[in-house]
Amino acid sequence: MKTRVARLHGTRDLKVEELDYQNPGRGEVLLAMAAGGICGSDLHYYQDGGFGPVRVREPIIAGHEASGFVEAVGEGVTGFDVGQLVAVNPSQPCGTCGYCRINQPIHCLNMRFMGSAMRLPHENGLFRDRLVVPAIQCHAVADGVSPGETACSEPLAVCLHAVAQAGDVRGKQVLVTGAGPIGLLVVAALRHAGAETIVVTDLTDAALARAPAMGATKTINVARDPEALLPYQENKGSFDVVFDCSAAGPALRAAFAAIKPRGTLVQVGVTGDMTIPLNALVGKEIVWRGSQRFHAEFAQAVQLISSRAIDVRPIISHRFPLEQAVEAFEQAGDRTAACKVQLTFAGH
């Protein structure tokens, strides 16, 4: 049996091809894929051949945020009905290494993460019409929730994990730098967690226009108004917590200036090496904490999307059928218009 896939061969060399797939085996589910979101890492693979030390070294099926309908179940699988819509968790920690044994599966030494070029052979991803996956990676959503919303479970899980790194944010004053999909979902997670003030900065009005619907209390275009953050820097800073989702040097320097002494800065965006204001880090006793991926937060994200306690629909800006995968990736690279660009599959 054949399925169409979006397969990346190198920089800007994305092709829709046909590959074989098998019936589901024991403990597995066959999904008719419905929607898949293009992530920043997918875009880096397409535009630059990778990011940092992670490079595309062989053809890889892209995509790690997607939803699909159950088409068939393998032996021993219970709890899923044919036709049921599910979110696919792309994370597959081994469960037995040293980090898994101390309940840090995010740092699994043998992590298999679908759509990732980190390992060789690469782990193929979710941009395909048909997918056979372990049932344990499927999470059912409520009736009435769309495939596009369901496909946002993975990025929302990333953001729930990031917000958890800051501890209790109820009543706090928070700055979010970068209003791409991750920044906006961080805003939504902060609003759900009870943050009082959420100021969002970005370089484009199109990105910032979506922030109020996700829970932002104020937006600032720092390209047009670079002085707008200066009042927040008075008296050693105004923000209890900062989430840097931009990984841009100027944004990070402004964040160090605007955060209160002993505030927490959660680093969500990634980039290469950069100069940092070390004196501010030390002098203000700032806690600078990294955040990557998720574990238990995936199931939480599915529940929040199912109940629409967090409404992800405002971030979905474009949809393209699989056969227009190249056009979709090109659109995703245009931040003046695009937010979350999704592919659709198998007629959904």
N, C-alpha and C positions, 0 to 999 in steps of 0.2 A: 504494500500500500504506500501511496505517495502523499506528501504534504508539502505545501509551499512554505518557504522560509525566507526571512530577510537575513542574508548572510554577508558579513563584512569581510572583505579580502585585504583591505589596506586603506590608507587615507583616501577618503571620498570614493571608495570603490565598494559600493553596496549593491548587491544584486538579489533579485527575487528568484529563487531556484527551487527545484523539487528534490526532496530527499525521502528516503524510506522511513517508515515508522511501523512499529509492531503493535499487536493487541496488548492490552494491559496484562501484566503478570500478577502473581500473588501480592496483595497489598498495594496494588497500583490502580490508578484511575486514568481513563482516556478522556481528555477534554477537547471539545470544540472551542478553540480560543475565540474570545469575543472582543476584547479591547486591550491595548498595551500602550503604556506611556513612555515617551522618550525622555530619559533622565540626562542629567548633566554629564555623567560618565559615558553614557552611550554617545552623546554628542562629541565629547573629547576623542573617543575612539574613531568616530567618523571624520572629524575635522583635522585631528592631529595625529592619528594613529596610536593614541594612548594618552596617559597623563602621568607626570612624574616618572617613576621607574617602571610603571605598568604599561607594557607595549603590546599591541596586537602582532603576534608572531606567526599566526596561522589563521585560516578562515574561521570565523566565529559567528554563530547565530546570536544576534543582538537581543537586548531586552531583559529586564528583570522586574518590571512592574506590570502585572497583567491579570486579567480575569478570563474565565471560560465556563462553558456549560458542560456538565457531566454527560458524556455520551455512552460510556460503558465502564463497568467496574470489574476488577479482577477478583480472584478467589480470596475470600477472607475479609473483603471490604464491607463494612456496614456503615450506616448513618448517612449515606448519600443516595439521592434519587436521580434517575436519568432526567435530564432537563434542568437540574438545579444549577444556579449560578454560584460560582465560588471564586474567591481570591486565591492566588497562588503565592505561597511564601517561597521566595527563591533561595533562602538560607538553609544550608544543610550542614550543621556542625556534626562532628563525628560522635560526640557523646562519651568518648573514652580517653581523650588526651588529658594532660595535666590541667589545662585551663577548663575544659569541660567538667572535670571532676571537682573543681573548686567553684562551680557555678559561674564561670565566665565564658559561656559558649561563643560570645561575640569574638573572642580571641582564640578560638579553636585553631590548633596547629595544623589540622587537616581540613579546614573549612572548604566546602564546595558551595560556591555562590553562583547561581545561574546567570549567564550573560557576562561573566567576569573573565578577563584575560590575565588575571594575576597568576594563575597556575598554568603549567604546560603539561599535558594538553589543556587547552582552554575549556571552561565550562560553558557549554552552549546555553543560549537563553530562550526567551519565551515568544519571540516574534515569529509565529508560525500558525498555520491553520489548525493543526492537530498536535497535541502534546500528551505523552504518557508520563505521569509523575507519581511518586509515592502519595498515597491518600493522606498521609500525615501532614503533607504540605498544603492541603486544600482546606479552606475555611469558608463555610457557607454564609451567604448574606441573606438579609430579610427580603421578602417579596416586595417588589416595587422599587428596589434599588437598581440603578442602571449599571450595565457593564463598565461604562466609563468611570462612574463613581467607585465601583468595586476595585478597578485597576489602580486607584489612588491609595489603596491600603498600604502598599510598601513604602512610598515616600512619607505618608502620615506616620507610619511606625518609626521611621528615622527621626521624625520631629518630636514625637512623644518621648523617645529615648533621650533626645537632646534636652528637652525641657526638664526631664527628670534629673539631669546632671546638675541643675541649679537648685535642687531642693524645693522647698515650699515657696511658691511665687505669689501666694495670695496677698493682695494688697500692695504688691511691689510696683516700682517704677522700672520699666523695661525698655531697652533700645534694641531694635532688630535692624541690622545693616544688611541690605540686599533683599529685594522684593521679587526674586524669582520664585518658582514653585516651592522650593524648600523654605525660603524665608516666609512666604505667605502661609504655609502649613505650620511653621513654628508660631506665627501669630495666632492662628486658630487654636493650636494646642495651648498657648499661653492664656488666651481668653477663656478656654474651657477650664484651665487650672486656676483661674481667679485673679490673674494679674490686673492691677488697677489701671495703669497707664502703659500703653504700648505705642512707642514712637517708631516709625519705620522710615528708613532712608534708602534711596536708590538714585540712579543717574537718569532714569527715564520715567516720564509721566505715565506711559502705558502700563508699566509694572506697578507703579504706585496706585493707579486707579482701582486696582482690585483689592488693595489692602483694607479699606474700610469694611467691605463685605466680609472679610475674614476676621475682623475684630480689632483692627488698628484704631487708636484714638487720635493719632496725628500722623501725617505723612510729610516728608521733606525731600524735595529734589535737590540733592547736594551739588549737582552740576549747575543748576540754574541759580541756586542760593547757597554758595559754599560757606557763608557766615552764619547760617541758621542754627547750627549746633553750638555756637559760641556761648549763648546764655546758659546752656546745660553744663558748661565747663566751669562755671563760677563756683566758688567755695569748695573747690576740689572735686566737683562732679555732682551729678543729679540722679544717676541711674543706679539702682541696686544691682541689676543684672543686665548684661549685654549678650546678645546672640549674634556673632559675626557669621553671616551666611554669604558673604561676598568674597572673602579671601583676597581682598584688595588692600594694598598697603595704606593708601590714604584713609580708607574706612576704618581700618584697624587702629591707626594712630589717633583718629578722632574718637574712637571708642575708648581707648586708654585715657584720653583727656576728659571724657564725659562721665566715666564711671566713678562711683563713690569709693573712698578708701575702704578696703576690705570687701569690695564688691566682687561678684563672680562674673567672669567672661567665659562664655561657652563657645568654643571654636567648632563651627559646623562646616563652613566652607574650607576647601583644601586648595593648595597651590604649591609651587616650588618654594625655594628658600626666599626669605625676605628680611629686611631690616626691621627690627622691632624696638619700641621705646622701652628699653630695659630699665632705665631709671624710674619711669612711671610704674612699671610692674613692681619694682622693689619699694619705691618710696611710698606708694599707696597701698602696699600689701595686698595686691590684687590676686585673686584666685583665678588662674587661667586654665581652663579644663577642656580637653578635647572630647569629642563625641562622634562615634561612628556606628552605623547600622543599628541593630535592634535584636531583640530575642522575644521575650514575652509580649513586647509591645505590638507585635503583629496582630495577635488575636484581639488586643484592645482596640487597635485601629479599625479592624473589621467591625467590631461591635459599635464603635462610635459612628462609623459611616452608615451602618445598618439602621441605627436609630436616628440618624441625622443630628445627633448631639453636636457633631462637627459636620458642617455642610461643605463638601469639597467642590461642588459644582462651579463656583465662581472662578476657579483657577483653570478649568478646562477651556482652552481657547480654540483649538483646531482639531479636526478629525480627518484622517486620510485612510482610504483602503490600502491593504497590504501592497497591491501592485503599484501604488504611488509612494513607496517607502522613501525613495530618494527625495521626492518633493517634500515629504513630511520632515525629513532630517534637515533639509535646507530651510524650511519654515521655522523649525525649532531653533535654528541659529540666529533668527531675527528677533532680537529682544524688543524692538520697537513695536512689535505687533503680537508676538507669541508669548504664551505662558506655558501651560502644559499642553503639548501636542501629542495626540494619541493616534495609533494605528487601529484599524478595525479589521476583523478576520472572518472568514467563512460566511460572509453575507450579513454579519451582525452590524 
